[in-house]
Amino acid sequence: MVASGTFGYGFDAPQVDRSALGAMVTKGTTRAARTGNPPVRIAETASGMLNAIGLQNPGVDYVAQTYAPQWVEWDLPVIVNIAGESIEDYVEVARRLDGRPGVAGIELNISCPNVEAGLQFGVDARLAAQVTEAVRAATEMPLMVKLTPNVTDLVGIARAIEAAGADSISAVNTYLGMSIDVARRRPALANGLGGLSGPAIKPLALRAVWEVASAVEIPIVGVGGIFTAEDALEFLLAGAAAVQLGTVNYVRPDAARLVRDGIVAFAADSGLPDLGDIALRPRRKAVHV
Ligand SMILES: Cc1cc2nc3c(=O)[nH]c(=O)nc-3n(C[C@H](O)[C@H](O)[C@H](O)COP(=O)(O)O)c2cc1C
């Protein structure tokens, strides 16, 4: 899959061969349209990038009425990533997408501040479970919940999300970071802090998948710093059922095809017809990719 926020809504890169994708995850979509943060919103670092886009998106009604009918024509499942500032926000966005032709599922971005509680949904097991449960009740579509790694007890949060009815978990979102422009003596990003992604976070994301994979039974989608087929295979070996590619799309727009071809070649070379069995430790429930 291509990861949320790195592929827009699928219309910006017509040269990309969509047939290489297993699914597309859209940019985070909110109840009302958002213009996002002021620039500078992206900064390059030694082995990754920082972003503080601020969830720029056209709002769920535009997505449902203008994009979804076009996705119906595509031979590709589209998973809409949703975000909000309150549980009601998430529920409303999910409701407006529920059963909409062209929308194959929902990914819940819980790395968003709960305005009332003053902290992110994803850093608190109780809040993470509450929002998952509320969205679960609002839609019968497949529901994937995306972990933020900026927490102490990732496994406890993953278990709470599973118990609240998620169908799968994606791990992980970006790591909070910062970069300072020495010449200008200010943070490189206008927002100050940003989310770090790319090769720098791969070992961290892999560890997250490894730990969560032994704690929950639902499938895990690995994401974080995957650039090559070998990177993707590391996540499958760690227990992921599938992977998402994010930052690499900016570097190599055809990355998904290269990664997919590399995985297929690995499966053929190693005589493994079903990569669902390659996890280093047996999953509690068999997962077939
Ligand atoms: C520019 C940019 C925008 C992103 N926007 C979103 C978003 O809207 N919602 C979300 O859940 N994740 C978002 N992410 C996080 C990615 O989907 C992914 O989890 C993260 O970048 C780690 O994967 P990577 O190292 O392969 O990029 C964004 C990442 C980047 C780089």
The ligand as a Gaussian input file, in Angstrom:
#p B3LYP/6-31G(d) Opt

LIG

0 1
 C        4.289000      14.538000       4.179000
 C        3.649000      13.473000       5.021000
 C        2.292000      13.575000       5.341000
 C        1.681000      12.599000       6.129000
 N        0.341000      12.698000       6.389000
 C       -0.286000      11.722000       7.121000
 C       -1.687000      11.782000       7.370000
 O       -2.394000      12.683000       6.898000
 N       -2.240000      10.804000       8.145000
 C       -1.495000       9.751000       8.653000
 O       -2.048000       8.877000       9.341000
 N       -0.157000       9.671000       8.407000
 C        0.455000      10.621000       7.668000
 N        1.810000      10.526000       7.419000
 C        2.581000       9.396000       7.976000
 C        2.857000       8.310000       6.930000
 O        1.658000       7.749000       6.444000
 C        3.749000       7.184000       7.538000
 O        3.096000       6.600000       8.640000
 C        5.099000       7.715000       8.009000
 O        5.589000       8.696000       7.121000
 C        6.145000       6.621000       8.170000
 O        6.366000       5.924000       6.956000
 P        7.564000       6.292000       5.935000
 O        8.830000       6.337000       6.742000
 O        7.538000       5.195000       4.920000
 O        7.228000       7.622000       5.357000
 C        2.443000      11.496000       6.632000
 C        3.804000      11.413000       6.301000
 C        4.413000      12.359000       5.501000
 C        5.877000      12.225000       5.177000

